[in-house]
Amino acid sequence: MPETTQRIARAWLTSTTSGVIELDADWKGESLPVLTPGDKAFAFASLEPAAPALYADEAAYFVDDKGQLVFVLDPQEHTWIDYGKMPVYVAGSFNGWDAAVGQAEWCLQPGTINGREMWLLRKPTEALFTEPPQQFKFITGDSRWIDLPHDATNLVSDGSSHYNWALLPRRTGRNLFQFTTQQPVQLNLAYTVTMLESGSPAPKVRVRLGKFFHEMRSDLPLGAIVKRGGTTFRIFAPRAKHVRILVTDQLEDSSKAFGYELDRRDEDGIWRGVWEVNVDRNLHGWYYWYSISGPPGVFSHFHPNQKILDPYAQAVVGREGPAIVLDAALVGKAPRSGFKTPAWQDLVIVEAHVRDLVAHAPLPLNEEERLGFAGLTKWVKSPEFYLKKLGVNAVELQPIHEFDNKTKGEYHWGYMTVNFFSPASAYASDGAKATQVREFQELVAAFHQQGMAVIIDVVYNHVGEPAHLLFVDKLYYFELEDAGTMENWSGCGNDLRARSAMVTRLIIDSLVHLIEVYGVDGFRFDLAELIGVDVLREVEPALKKVKPDVILIAEPWSFRGHISAALRPTGFASWNDGYRNFVRSYVHGIGAAEKLEYFLKGSPWHFAYWPAQTVNYTESHDDRAWLDMITENAEFNGFNPTLNDRRRTHLMAAILFSSVGIPMLSAGQDFLRSKHGVNNTYLRGDLNALDYRRLAKFSGTHAYFAAWIAFRKSARGALLRQWSRVSEGFFQCFTQPGWPALVAIYNADGSQGAPRLMFAVNPHTDDLSIAIGAFGALDWKLVADHECFYTEGQHPSGHTVTSELFIPGLGCSLWIAEN
């Protein structure tokens, strides 16, 4: 057989009666290529060349009939951009990448392609079609890179874990062909196409379901719904051939389960992917699994014998299931209380793990209680509760959803979620009886009674094992490559396709459930870059409709990229990894004073559009503990800190609580927590559990943190808590050339009343003085230094302010002038 010079790169359906075949290069033959269905499942009614502009939907360019290269950006794919106010540029290897910003010749302009409003730029092809191919992206006028589609065939790596579009001279848009089918295709069947060469077929290529499939959506209530003595089960499974449910009241013997076949549920005469069965009995407290069969192939993972957890189950027995039917009327809503979620600028957050907090809590608890919600609730209610004494007003709990631990006692951070509605059965006193529901309600209420908001770390970028959604529909729920393999930018092997309509709904519904049933105040989104800005923009209004003051925080990166810039126009705050990295170095005297000034001001413009949009932190669950990162000891082991380790930790605390934005600590950071230098402790409960004896051992450091928190929350600390962007002259900073030390004046222009704050810090081991000009004449009173806070008149001699301010090595000070 002659060697085939061209092949099919991919094929996909654009509706149930039409599709596109993409060749790996432009077709230059005088007649149409011989493209044909690869099996008898369907037949073409028509086949013709597609408009070249169609190629731009994935490749972001095409060549028009005049031979011009046209760059194309679809505004509907990036709704976070205010196109009326923000210019967008083509940036690539041919114009210096971000150097293109501000250059009119590379600015996109509004136009129309195939009746759709687009943003376009036309350029001669000669200079841009080269070998090796040129690479490009789009960038906004404020230097925000626009993310690429997941499935473009012209994506190439830049060699440093980032991907760009490539301008491929052999693909100009003449490589696409449109077809229609004689009969509508069925979603639960697999289809292929092939290309004939000299009468011999090339390998068959699977026909994927296109955008229309992932836009399938139903608004019907899903899950197990108990009403008036009956129970309805509904699940979204758009490619299933058969859906069956097993229901039993005998957890120990599933052989006695009742089986029911689900039927397709039409909505207004249209089937939207939902299956349903009604059981004429109240099944509250019963157990159930689904089994689903569907088409074979690389885009499928249907196993009819696999027991599948209901994605909308409100409680489950364990990672394998079964799910538990719960009557919503009996579960109830979060109890009403007088607690009010703090304003974002007033937040002081501690990140913590349920078991880490309770494992060694100094109060009488049995072994079971130290594993979960019930024991932690007792600790939270105790007058000696650690976080209450520290003074924070928000706790960010690491994931509390059902995760994939194999046994109840197994320790796990919880970032391998297997169900998005159920609190973890491993944290319950009796998971088989769904006590996790009531116990988590009580835990949230206990935090509220102590004046603390509850933020939950949620994981919607991948799932744990078993990946139940994989057995519901691999193609709909996961990001797949052309070969059917799952994308892995999360590092966990199964990136969730959050942009599929019903996945977005699943995310929103589960978050609303946490608010309404448990009283949760906010969420931190793990690896939010994989969820995507457009999905997050849908999440925000949906949650604010239920809870207007909901706290929304993104971890704005993944292994694929960083979206903090794209989140700036949204209502999301972001973890500030630049802040974390800078402060770790700065306390060792490494880093410019100007960079510290930027972070003290709240990372304005480049990271945060509004002050509380930056979550400032220096330690989280990831990587080594703060102390282990900065210790002078060998092998990153800060368990026995040096005097300088402690001094540098005090400097860090002073910087953190003096910075505009939301400060976040990791639990135990205030009493010099160490994980003995171990970098990844996600399975190490022995290292992560808080050792409260260090509160006594390092009581001075704990008191220092607590005093800073109290000051920041007080009326005198109001200048540190900003919601709106401050005036241009609000800050005035003074430095010493060549030194990293800094003196910052807050409210220097008096725009926020008479009081002023002055914060000074010197991370160098040598002493120095910094001139502060006319501000030296103000009546400054010392509030704190690197050791402690002072009551008025009690500070040691030598603390005075003249035209110069003395700052000892590894020292800091906080001053206030109230007139």
C-alpha positions in Angstrom: 0.0 0.0 0.0 1.4 3.4 -0.9 2.5 5.6 2.0 -0.2 8.0 3.0 1.0 11.6 2.8 -1.9 13.0 4.7 -3.9 11.7 7.5 -6.9 12.7 9.6 -5.8 14.7 12.7 -9.1 14.5 14.4 -12.9 14.5 13.8 -15.7 15.7 15.9 -19.5 16.2 15.8 -20.9 19.7 15.9 -24.5 18.4 16.4 -26.2 15.1 16.2 -26.4 15.5 12.4 -23.2 17.4 11.4 -19.4 17.3 12.1 -15.9 18.3 11.0 -12.9 16.3 9.9 -9.6 17.9 10.3 -6.6 16.8 8.2 -3.0 17.3 9.4 -2.3 19.6 6.5 -4.1 21.6 3.8 -5.8 19.6 1.1 -4.4 20.7 -2.3 -6.0 18.1 -4.5 -8.2 19.0 -7.4 -11.0 16.9 -6.0 -12.2 16.2 -2.5 -10.3 13.7 -0.4 -12.0 10.4 0.0 -13.2 10.6 3.6 -15.7 8.1 4.7 -17.4 6.7 7.8 -15.2 4.0 9.3 -18.1 1.7 10.2 -21.8 1.1 9.4 -23.1 3.1 12.4 -23.7 6.2 10.3 -23.5 7.5 6.8 -22.6 10.9 5.3 -25.4 12.9 3.6 -22.9 15.5 2.4 -19.2 16.3 2.6 -17.6 19.7 1.5 -14.7 21.9 2.4 -15.3 24.0 5.5 -14.8 27.8 5.6 -11.2 28.4 6.4 -12.2 30.7 9.3 -13.6 27.6 11.1 -10.0 26.6 11.8 -9.6 29.7 14.0 -11.9 28.2 16.5 -9.1 26.0 17.7 -6.0 27.4 16.1 -6.7 31.2 16.7 -5.7 31.9 13.1 -6.5 31.2 9.4 -5.5 32.5 6.0 -8.3 34.4 4.2 -9.0 34.4 0.5 -6.7 37.3 -0.1 -3.8 35.4 1.4 -3.6 37.4 4.6 -3.0 35.7 7.9 -5.9 36.5 10.3 -5.5 36.2 14.1 -8.8 35.6 15.7 -9.9 35.9 19.4 -13.5 34.9 20.3 -14.7 37.2 23.1 -17.3 34.6 24.2 -14.4 32.3 25.2 -12.9 34.9 27.6 -15.7 36.8 29.1 -13.6 38.2 32.0 -12.0 40.7 29.6 -13.7 44.1 29.3 -13.2 44.4 25.5 -14.6 47.9 25.4 -11.9 49.3 27.7 -9.0 46.8 27.5 -7.0 46.4 24.3 -5.8 42.9 23.4 -2.6 42.3 21.4 -1.0 39.4 19.5 2.3 38.6 21.2 4.7 36.0 20.0 8.2 34.9 19.0 8.0 37.4 16.1 7.5 40.6 18.1 9.1 40.1 21.5 6.2 38.5 23.3 5.0 41.0 26.0 6.9 43.8 24.2 3.9 43.9 21.9 1.8 45.5 24.6 1.1 49.1 23.6 2.1 48.6 19.9 -0.9 49.6 17.8 0.3 47.4 14.9 -0.3 44.3 17.0 -3.6 45.4 18.6 -6.8 43.3 17.7 -9.8 45.1 16.3 -13.5 44.2 16.3 -14.7 42.4 13.2 -17.0 39.7 12.0 -16.3 36.2 10.9 -19.0 33.9 9.6 -21.6 36.2 11.2 -19.9 36.1 14.6 -18.4 39.1 16.3 -14.7 38.5 16.8 -11.5 40.4 17.5 -9.1 40.3 14.6 -5.7 41.3 13.3 -4.6 40.8 9.7 -1.0 40.5 8.7 1.0 39.4 5.6 1.8 35.7 5.7 5.3 35.8 4.4 7.1 37.1 7.5 5.1 34.9 9.9 4.9 31.5 8.2 8.4 30.2 8.9 10.3 27.0 9.8 10.5 26.3 12.6 7.0 27.7 13.2 6.5 30.9 15.0 4.6 30.8 18.3 2.1 33.2 19.7 -0.5 34.0 22.4 -2.9 36.9 23.1 -2.1 39.4 25.9 -4.2 42.2 27.4 -3.1 45.8 27.6 -2.4 45.3 31.3 -0.1 42.4 30.5 -2.5 39.5 31.3 -1.8 36.4 29.2 -5.0 34.8 27.8 -5.3 31.1 28.4 -5.3 28.7 25.4 -7.9 26.0 24.6 -7.2 22.6 25.9 -7.6 20.7 22.7 -6.0 22.8 19.8 -3.9 20.7 17.4 -1.4 23.5 17.0 -0.3 23.8 20.6 3.5 23.5 21.2 5.6 23.6 24.3 8.0 26.6 24.8 10.3 24.2 26.6 9.5 25.5 30.1 6.1 23.9 30.9 4.1 26.5 29.0 2.2 26.1 25.8 1.6 28.4 22.9 -0.2 28.4 19.6 2.0 27.6 16.6 1.6 29.2 13.1 1.8 26.1 10.9 2.4 26.9 7.2 0.8 23.6 6.2 -2.4 24.4 8.0 -4.2 27.6 6.9 -7.8 26.5 7.3 -8.0 24.5 4.1 -7.5 21.3 6.1 -11.1 21.1 7.4 -14.1 19.4 5.9 -17.7 19.5 7.0 -20.1 16.6 6.8 -23.8 15.9 7.5 -25.2 12.6 8.4 -28.2 10.8 6.9 -29.7 10.1 10.3 -29.1 11.8 13.7 -26.3 10.0 15.6 -26.9 8.4 19.0 -24.7 9.7 21.8 -24.4 6.2 23.3 -22.7 4.8 20.2 -19.1 5.1 19.0 -18.4 6.4 15.5 -15.2 6.5 13.4 -14.1 8.0 10.1 -11.3 7.0 7.8 -9.4 8.4 4.8 -9.0 6.3 1.6 -5.7 6.3 -0.2 -5.5 4.5 -3.5 -8.6 2.6 -2.5 -7.1 1.4 0.8 -8.4 2.7 4.1 -6.0 4.4 6.5 -6.5 3.7 10.3 -9.9 4.6 11.7 -10.2 7.8 13.7 -12.7 8.1 16.5 -15.3 10.8 16.1 -15.4 12.9 19.2 -18.5 14.7 20.5 -17.9 18.4 20.1 -18.9 21.5 22.0 -22.7 20.9 21.7 -22.2 17.8 23.8 -20.4 19.5 26.6 -23.1 22.2 26.6 -25.8 19.7 27.3 -27.6 20.8 30.5 -30.6 20.0 32.6 -32.0 22.1 35.5 -33.9 19.2 37.1 -33.0 18.5 40.7 -30.5 15.6 40.9 -29.6 13.0 43.4 -31.9 11.1 45.8 -35.0 13.2 46.4 -37.4 12.2 49.2 -40.9 13.7 49.0 -44.3 12.7 50.4 -43.5 9.1 51.0 -41.7 8.5 47.8 -38.1 8.7 46.6 -36.9 9.8 43.2 -33.4 9.1 41.9 -31.9 11.2 39.1 -28.5 11.2 37.5 -27.0 13.0 34.5 -25.4 10.4 32.3 -25.6 11.7 28.7 -24.0 8.7 26.8 -25.3 5.9 28.9 -27.1 2.9 27.3 -28.5 1.6 30.5 -28.6 3.0 34.1 -29.5 0.8 37.0 -29.7 1.5 40.7 -29.3 -0.9 43.7 -31.0 0.1 46.9 -30.8 -1.7 50.2 -31.3 -1.2 53.9 -28.7 -3.8 54.7 -25.2 -2.4 54.6 -23.6 -5.7 55.4 -25.3 -7.7 52.7 -25.7 -6.0 49.3 -27.0 -9.2 47.8 -30.4 -8.3 49.2 -30.5 -5.1 47.3 -33.5 -4.1 45.2 -32.6 -3.2 41.6 -34.4 -0.6 39.5 -33.9 0.4 35.9 -33.8 4.2 35.3 -35.6 5.7 32.3 -34.7 8.8 30.2 -36.4 11.8 31.6 -37.6 14.2 28.9 -37.9 18.0 29.6 -40.3 19.8 27.3 -40.1 16.9 24.9 -36.3 17.0 24.8 -33.9 14.6 26.5 -31.1 16.4 28.2 -29.1 13.6 29.6 -31.0 12.8 32.8 -32.1 9.4 33.9 -34.8 8.9 36.5 -36.7 6.3 38.6 -39.4 6.8 41.2 -39.7 4.5 44.1 -43.0 4.6 46.0 -41.4 4.5 49.4 -39.5 6.9 51.7 -36.0 5.5 51.6 -34.4 7.9 54.1 -31.4 6.1 55.6 -31.2 3.4 52.9 -28.0 2.8 50.8 -27.6 2.9 47.1 -25.2 2.6 44.1 -25.5 3.1 40.4 -24.3 1.0 37.6 -24.0 2.4 34.1 -23.3 0.9 30.7 -22.3 2.8 27.6 -20.3 2.8 24.3 -16.8 1.3 24.2 -13.7 3.1 23.0 -10.8 5.3 24.2 -13.2 8.1 25.2 -15.3 5.8 27.4 -14.7 4.0 30.7 -18.1 2.3 31.2 -18.1 -0.8 33.4 -21.6 -2.1 34.1 -20.4 -4.1 37.1 -18.7 -1.0 38.7 -20.6 0.3 41.7 -20.8 4.1 41.2 -21.4 6.8 43.8 -24.1 9.3 43.0 -22.3 12.6 42.3 -25.1 14.4 44.3 -25.1 12.0 47.3 -25.4 14.0 50.5 -23.6 11.4 52.5 -21.6 8.3 51.7 -20.2 5.4 53.8 -16.7 5.5 52.3 -14.8 6.1 49.1 -16.3 3.0 47.5 -19.8 3.9 48.8 -22.6 3.2 49.1 -24.4 6.5 49.1 -27.0 7.2 51.8 -30.4 8.5 51.0 -31.2 11.5 53.2 -34.4 13.4 53.5 -33.6 17.1 53.0 -36.4 18.0 55.5 -34.7 15.9 58.2 -31.2 17.2 57.4 -32.4 20.8 57.6 -30.5 23.9 57.0 -27.6 25.5 58.9 -28.8 26.8 62.3 -29.4 30.5 62.5 -27.1 32.4 64.8 -26.0 36.0 65.3 -22.7 35.4 63.6 -21.8 37.7 60.7 -19.0 36.9 58.3 -16.2 39.4 58.7 -15.6 41.9 55.9 -12.8 40.7 53.7 -10.4 43.5 54.8 -10.9 42.5 58.5 -10.1 38.8 58.0 -7.2 37.1 59.7 -7.2 33.5 58.5 -5.5 30.3 59.8 -5.3 27.4 57.5 -5.7 24.1 59.4 -6.6 20.4 59.1 -9.4 18.8 61.1 -7.2 16.1 62.6 -4.1 18.3 63.0 -6.2 20.6 65.3 -7.7 17.9 67.4 -5.1 15.1 67.5 -3.2 16.4 70.6 -5.8 18.9 71.9 -5.2 19.3 75.7 -8.6 18.1 76.9 -10.1 14.7 77.6 -11.2 13.1 74.3 -11.4 9.4 73.4 -9.5 8.0 70.4 -12.5 8.2 68.1 -13.1 11.9 68.9 -9.5 12.8 68.0 -10.2 11.6 64.5 -12.8 14.1 63.4 -15.6 16.6 63.7 -17.1 15.7 67.1 -13.8 15.9 68.9 -12.8 19.1 67.2 -16.2 20.7 68.1 -15.4 20.0 71.8 -12.0 21.6 71.4 -13.4 24.6 69.6 -15.9 25.1 72.4 -13.2 24.9 75.1 -12.3 28.2 76.8 -8.7 27.2 76.1 -9.1 26.7 72.3 -5.9 27.6 70.7 -7.2 29.6 67.7 -9.5 31.6 70.0 -6.5 32.6 72.1 -4.5 33.5 69.0 -7.3 35.9 68.0 -8.0 34.9 64.4 -11.5 35.4 63.0 -11.5 32.8 60.2 -10.3 29.2 59.8 -9.6 27.7 56.4 -10.1 24.0 56.8 -8.3 21.7 54.4 -10.8 19.5 52.5 -13.6 18.0 54.5 -15.4 16.3 51.6 -15.3 12.5 51.2 -11.8 11.6 50.1 -10.1 8.4 49.1 -8.6 7.1 52.3 -8.8 3.3 52.5 -9.5 3.1 56.3 -11.0 5.5 58.8 -7.8 5.9 60.7 -5.6 6.6 57.6 -4.4 10.2 57.6 -4.7 12.2 54.5 -4.8 15.9 53.6 -8.1 15.2 51.7 -7.2 16.6 48.3 -8.5 13.4 46.5 -12.2 14.1 46.6 -14.6 11.3 45.6 -17.9 13.2 46.4 -18.6 16.9 46.4 -21.6 16.9 48.7 -20.8 14.6 51.6 -18.6 15.6 54.5 -15.9 13.0 55.1 -17.2 9.8 56.7 -13.7 9.2 58.2 -14.3 12.3 60.3 -17.7 11.0 61.6 -18.5 9.1 64.7 -20.6 6.7 62.6 -20.3 7.3 58.9 -22.6 4.5 58.1 -25.4 6.4 59.8 -24.4 9.7 58.2 -23.5 11.4 61.5 -21.0 13.4 59.5 -23.8 15.6 58.4 -25.0 16.7 61.8 -21.5 16.7 63.2 -20.1 19.0 60.6 -23.1 21.3 61.1 -22.2 21.4 64.7 -18.6 22.1 64.0 -19.3 25.1 61.8 -21.8 26.4 64.4 -19.1 26.0 67.1 -16.6 28.1 65.1 -19.3 30.7 64.6 -19.9 30.8 68.4 -16.2 31.6 68.8 -16.4 34.4 66.3 -14.7 32.6 63.5 -15.8 32.3 59.9 -15.4 28.9 58.2 -13.7 28.7 54.8 -13.5 25.3 53.2 -10.7 24.2 50.8 -12.5 22.6 47.9 -11.0 20.5 45.1 -12.7 20.7 41.7 -9.7 20.3 39.5 -9.4 16.5 39.8 -11.0 13.6 41.7 -9.8 10.8 43.9 -9.9 7.0 43.5 -12.1 5.4 42.6 -12.9 8.2 40.1 -16.7 7.6 40.1 -17.3 10.3 37.5 -15.1 8.4 35.2 -17.7 5.5 35.2 -20.5 8.0 34.6 -19.0 9.5 31.5 -15.3 9.9 30.9 -15.7 12.1 27.8 -18.1 14.6 29.5 -16.5 14.9 32.9 -12.7 14.9 32.1 -10.2 16.8 30.0 -9.0 14.3 27.3 -6.3 14.3 24.7 -7.0 13.1 21.2 -5.9 9.6 22.1 -8.4 9.5 24.9 -5.8 9.8 27.7 -6.7 12.1 30.5 -4.9 15.4 30.9 -2.7 15.7 34.0 -1.9 19.4 34.8 -3.1 18.7 38.4 -0.4 16.1 38.9 -3.1 13.6 39.9 -3.8 12.1 36.5 -7.5 13.1 35.9 -8.2 16.7 35.3 -11.9 17.5 35.7 -13.6 19.3 32.8 -15.1 22.1 34.9 -16.2 23.9 31.7 -18.7 21.2 30.8 -22.1 22.7 31.6 -23.2 20.1 34.1 -19.8 20.0 35.8 -20.1 23.7 36.3 -23.5 23.1 37.7 -22.2 20.3 39.9 -19.6 22.7 41.3 -22.1 25.4 42.0 -24.7 23.1 43.5 -22.3 21.5 45.9 -21.0 24.9 47.0 -24.5 26.2 47.6 -25.2 23.0 49.5 -22.3 23.8 51.9 -23.6 27.3 52.5 -27.2 26.4 53.0 -26.9 23.1 54.9 -23.7 23.8 56.9 -23.4 27.6 57.1 -20.0 27.7 55.5 -18.8 31.3 55.0 -16.5 30.8 52.0 -14.2 28.7 49.9 -10.6 28.4 48.8 -10.4 26.7 45.3 -7.5 24.3 44.9 -5.5 24.7 41.6 -8.1 27.1 40.4 -6.3 27.6 37.1 -7.6 24.2 36.0 -11.2 25.2 36.9 -10.8 28.3 34.6 -11.6 32.0 34.9 -14.8 31.7 33.0 -16.2 29.0 35.2 -15.2 30.9 38.3 -17.0 33.9 36.9 -20.2 31.7 36.8 -19.5 30.5 40.4 -19.2 34.0 41.8 -22.7 35.4 41.1 -24.4 32.1 41.8 -22.9 32.0 45.3 -23.4 35.7 46.0 -27.1 35.2 45.2 -27.3 32.8 48.1 -24.7 34.5 50.4 -23.8 38.1 49.3 -20.8 38.2 51.7 -19.3 34.8 50.7 -15.5 34.7 50.8 -14.0 33.5 47.5 -10.3 32.7 47.4 -8.4 31.0 44.5 -5.1 29.1 44.4 -4.5 30.8 41.1 -2.1 28.3 39.5 -1.6 24.7 38.4 1.3 23.0 36.6 -0.1 24.5 33.4 -0.1 28.2 34.3 -1.1 31.1 36.6 -4.4 33.1 36.4 -4.0 35.7 39.2 -3.9 38.5 36.6 -7.0 37.2 34.9 -8.8 37.1 38.2 -8.2 40.7 39.0 -11.5 42.0 37.5 -13.4 39.3 39.4 -14.6 39.1 43.0 -12.0 36.4 43.9 -9.0 36.9 46.1 -5.9 34.9 45.3 -3.1 33.3 47.3 -0.1 35.4 46.7 2.8 33.1 46.0 5.1 36.0 45.1 4.6 37.4 48.6 5.4 34.0 50.2 8.6 33.6 48.2 9.8 37.1 48.8 9.3 37.2 52.5 11.1 33.9 53.0 14.2 35.4 51.3 13.7 38.9 52.7 14.1 37.9 56.4 17.6 36.7 55.4 18.4 40.2 54.0 17.8 39.1 50.4 15.5 41.3 48.4 15.0 45.0 47.6 13.3 47.4 49.9 11.2 48.5 46.9 9.8 45.0 46.5 8.8 45.0 50.2 7.1 48.3 49.7 5.1 46.8 46.9 3.9 43.9 49.1 3.2 46.1 52.1 0.9 48.2 49.8 -1.1 45.1 48.9 0.6 44.1 45.7 -1.4 46.8 43.8 -2.4 46.6 40.2 0.0 43.8 39.1 -1.6 41.3 41.4 -4.6 42.9 43.1 -7.1 45.5 41.8 -8.4 46.0 45.3 -6.5 45.7 48.6 -8.3 42.6 50.0 -7.7 40.7 46.7 -4.3 39.5 47.9 -4.1 36.7 50.4 -0.7 37.2 52.0 1.0 34.2 53.5 4.4 32.6 54.1 3.4 29.0 54.9 0.6 26.7 53.9 0.1 23.0 54.0 2.2 22.6 50.9 6.0 22.2 51.1 8.0 22.7 54.3 6.9 24.6 57.3 7.9 28.3 57.5 10.5 27.6 60.2 12.0 24.7 58.3 12.4 26.9 55.2 14.2 29.7 57.0 16.1 27.9 59.8 19.9 28.2 60.2 19.9 24.5 61.1 21.0 21.8 58.6 18.7 19.8 56.4 15.8 22.4 56.8 15.1 21.0 60.3 13.9 23.9 62.5 12.5 21.8 65.3 15.1 23.3 67.7 15.2 26.9 66.3 18.1 29.2 66.8 17.7 32.7 68.2 17.9 34.1 64.7 15.3 31.7 63.5 12.9 33.1 66.2 13.9 36.7 65.4 13.3 36.2 61.7 9.9 34.7 62.4 9.0 37.8 64.4 10.1 39.9 61.5 7.9 37.8 59.2 4.9 38.2 61.5 5.4 42.0 61.7 5.6 42.2 57.9 2.6 39.9 57.4 0.3 41.8 59.7 1.5 45.2 58.4 0.7 44.3 54.8 -2.5 45.5 53.2 -4.5 42.5 52.1 -5.8 39.4 53.9 -3.1 37.8 56.2 -3.1 34.0 56.4 -1.2 31.8 58.9 -0.7 28.1 58.9 -1.8 26.5 62.2 1.1 26.3 64.6 3.2 28.9 62.8 2.9 31.2 65.8 4.5 28.6 68.1 7.3 27.8 65.7 5.8 24.6 64.2 8.4 22.3 62.5 7.9 19.3 60.3 11.5 18.3 60.8 12.4 19.5 57.3 10.1 17.0 55.5 8.9 18.7 52.3 5.7 16.8 51.5 3.7 15.6 54.5 0.3 14.9 52.9 0.2 11.4 54.5 2.1 12.3 57.7 -0.3 12.9 60.5 2.5 12.3 62.9 4.4 15.4 61.6 1.3 17.5 60.9 -0.6 17.1 64.2 -0.1 20.3 66.3 2.1 19.9 69.3 0.5 22.3 71.7 3.4 21.8 74.2 5.3 24.3 71.9 2.8 26.9 73.0 4.5 26.8 76.4 8.0 26.4 75.0 7.6 29.4 72.7 5.0 31.4 74.5 6.7 34.7 73.7 6.4 34.1 69.9 2.8 33.0 70.3 2.0 36.1 72.3 3.8 38.3 69.7 1.6 36.9 66.9 -1.6 37.3 69.1 -0.7 40.9 69.9 -0.2 41.7 66.2 -3.5 40.1 65.3 -5.3 42.1 68.1 -3.7 45.3 67.0 -4.6 44.7 63.3 -8.2 44.0 64.3 -8.4 47.0 66.6 -9.5 50.6 65.8 -5.8 51.7 65.9 -5.0 49.1 63.3 -7.7 50.3 60.9 -5.1 51.9 58.5 -3.8 48.3 57.8 -7.3 47.1 56.7 -8.2 48.7 53.4 -11.1 47.7 51.2 -10.8 50.4 48.5 -7.6 51.5 46.8 -5.9 54.2 48.9 -4.9 57.6 47.7 -1.6 58.1 45.8 0.0 59.7 48.8 -1.3 57.4 51.5 2.0 55.6 51.7 5.4 57.3 51.9 8.4 55.1 52.2 12.0 55.7 53.2 15.1 53.6 52.5 18.8 53.6 52.7 20.5 53.0 49.4 22.0 49.6 49.1 20.0 48.2 52.1 16.9 46.1 52.2 15.6 48.0 55.2 12.4 50.1 54.9 10.4 52.7 56.8 6.7 52.9 55.7 4.3 55.7 56.8 0.6 54.8 56.5 -1.8 57.7 55.9 1.1 60.0 55.1 -1.1 62.4 53.3 -3.8 62.5 56.1 -6.4 61.3 53.6 -7.9 59.0 56.2 -7.9 61.3 59.2 -5.3 62.3 61.7 -3.8 59.0 62.9 -0.6 57.7 61.1 1.3 54.5 61.5 5.0 54.0 60.9 6.4 50.6 60.4 10.2 50.0 60.2 12.0 46.8 59.4 15.6 45.8 59.0 16.3 42.2 57.8 20.1 42.7 57.8 22.1 41.6 60.8 23.8 45.1 61.0 22.1 48.1 62.7 21.2 51.2 60.7 19.3 54.4 60.8 17.0 55.8 58.1 16.2 59.4 57.6 12.4 60.1 57.6 12.4 63.8 57.0 9.6 66.0 58.4 7.7 62.9 59.7 10.3 62.8 62.5 8.6 65.8 64.1 5.4 64.0 64.7 4.5 62.8 68.2 5.3 59.1 67.6 4.5 56.5 70.3 6.0 53.1 70.2 3.5 50.3 69.8 5.7 47.3 69.2 9.2 46.2 68.2 10.6 42.8 67.2 10.1 41.4 70.7 6.7 42.4 71.9 4.0 45.0 72.1 4.1 47.8 74.7 1.6 49.6 76.8 1.9 53.4 76.7 5.0 54.6 78.7 6.4 51.1 79.2 8.8 50.8 76.2 12.5 50.6 77.0 14.7 53.7 76.8 16.4 54.3 73.5 13.1 54.0 71.5 12.8 57.6 70.2 12.1 59.2 66.9 14.1 62.1 65.5 14.8 63.0 61.9 16.3 59.5 61.7 14.8 56.2 62.9 17.2 53.7 64.4 16.5 50.0 63.4 18.6 47.3 65.0 19.7 44.3 62.9 17.0 41.7 62.5 14.7 44.3 64.1 11.5 46.1 63.5 9.2 48.6 65.2 5.6 49.9 64.9 4.7 53.5 65.9 1.5 55.5 66.0 1.0 59.3 65.8 -2.6 60.1 66.7 -2.5 63.9 66.1 
